[in-house]
Amino acid sequence: MTDTSTTATAASTTSTLTSADPIKVDIWSDVQCPWCYIGKRKFEAGVDLFDGTVEVEYHSFELSPDTPVDYVGNAVDYLSERKGMPVDQVQKMLDNVTAIAASVGLDYDYDSVHQTNTVISHELLHYAKAHGRQLDMMERLLKAYFIDGRHVGRIEDLADLAAEIGLDRADVVRSLTAHEHLAAVKADVAQAGAYGIQGVPFFVIDGRYGVSGAQDPTAFAQALSQARTDRTSTAASA
């Protein structure tokens, strides 16, 4: 989850694109991954440094698919049980993550976090993508989980969050109850496995490069620029 390597990944699909076309960035992320929210802010800062247009699409990754929807306990309890670490060590780890989050403008509140299973929230993200609101939905879910102390594992709670960004609450309940987008979630997870993604956030830039972890904004800007340069070189040699 904190891997900072930058490596080549998926086969290029950019041969017909020009340097003027948006750079496509596919991001594998989980709603309850603290580094994913931090990485999102750093990536956004990197996009601001990049002189070009970027198109973003989020993909599903479940860090803890065996977590119950209504986990009994707090974040410290959960991490202590899962990682086999002393409570005081887990608390220090969370304090460190909270400080890093604050450095990018995020006010994490681990005392209010509801540890849960996130598969249904990923289904909501696919629903939001189908309605042109995926980016807004991802931001709302991350803020809900890490800052607002909202539950992101239950249909009714998720429908409330979806309604806050203007989606049809009743239709969200219908879709999530029917698991309309579960197959898409599983396809994302399978694609992550095919790419060799073992932790998130993971950014696939223009189908060429993989950037792992919450990198500095300059690293993202450089990767975006390199992808655009590669397009130009490919076009020139065609």
Sequence and secondary structure as in RCSB ss.txt:
>XXXX:A:sequence
MTDTSTTATAASTTSTLTSADPIKVDIWSDVQCPWCYIGKRKFEAGVDLFDGTVEVEYHSFELSPDTPVDYVGNA
VDYLSERKGMPVDQVQKMLDNVTAIAASVGLDYDYDSVHQTNTVISHELLHYAKAHGRQLDMMERLLKAYFIDGR
HVGRIEDLADLAAEIGLDRADVVRSLTAHEHLAAVKADVAQAGAYGIQGVPFFVIDGRYGVSGAQDPTAFAQALS
QARTDRTSTAASA
>XXXX:A:secstr
     EEE S    TT  TTS EEEEEEE TT HHHHHHHHHHHHHHHHSSS EEEEEEE  S TT  TT SS H
HHHHHHHHT  HHHHHHHHHHHHHHHHHTT    GGG      HHHHHHHHHHHHTT HHHHHHHHHHHHHTS  
  SSHHHHHHHHHHTT  HHHHHHHHHTTTTHHHHHHHHHHHHHHT  SS EEEETTTEEEESS  HHHHHHHHH
HHHHHHHHHHHH 
